[in-house]
Amino acid sequence: MERSLLQRIEAFLKESAMPPSVFGRAAVHDPRLVSDLRGGREPGRAVICRVEHFMNKWRADRRSGTVVPRGDRRTRAVRHLETGARA
């Protein structure tokens, strides 16, 4: 039996350690995507295709070593400060 889109997204979020709002914003420009899906939203075909494409591309980029860390402004600022402190 094929897993639902939400189940595939939940597995991806664990795998990538990406916050749900960051995922939704990056995949379909909707930070509430995951919370809406958890609440029962039924996505259309275009949204499903964009989400699947984003997850597949992220995995391919990770395998090739070109994944850029994602996060909200606070985590990016902390990472920036940490890397600046090491230099």
N, C-alpha and C positions, 0 to 999 in steps of 0.2 A: 504494500500500500504506500502510495506517495505521501510524503509529509506535506503539511500545509505551508503556505508562504510564511506564516508567523513562526512555525516551528523551525524552518530553515533560517529565518532571521535570528531567532533566539540562539541557535547553535553558532551562527556567525558572530554574534555579539560576544559570546563566550570565547570563541577562537581568537577574535581580534582584540578583545579587551576594549572595545569602542563603546562609549556611552550611547544609549538609544537615540538621544536627540542629535548627536553628531552624525550617527549613521543616517537618520532620516534626512538631515540637511544635505549631507554629501550625496546620497543616492537619488533623492527626488526633490530636493529643495523644500522639504517639509519636516521641521523638527518634531512635529507631533505624530509622525507616521506610526511609529511603533506603539505609542500609547493608544492611538486610535484603533490600530489593529487589535491590540489587547482588549479594547472595549467593544469589539464586534464589527468594526469597519470592514467592508468588502471592497478590496482594491480592484480597479479595472485592469484590463489587459496591458495597457501602456505602463502603468505603475509596476505591475509584476515584472514586465520585461526590463524596465529600468533598474529595479532592485536586483534582479538576477544578474544583469550585466555588471552592476557595481560590485557585487560580491565576487563574481568570477574574475573581474579585472583586478580587484584587490588581492585575491589569492595568487593570481599569475604574477602580479608585481612583487608580492612577498617572496615567491619562489625565486624571482630574478634578483631580489635584494634591493628593489627600488621603492619600497613602501615608505611613505612619508608619515611620521607620527601625526595622528589627528587628536583633537581634544578641544575643549572650550578655551576661551581666552586665559582663564586662570592657570590651567595646566600648561599651556604653551608658554606663559610668562615664567612659570616656575622652571620649566625645562631650559628656557633661555638664560635665566639667572644661574642655573646649575652649570650649564656649559660655559658660560662666561667666567664663572668662578674657577673652573678647572684650567682655563687657558693661561 
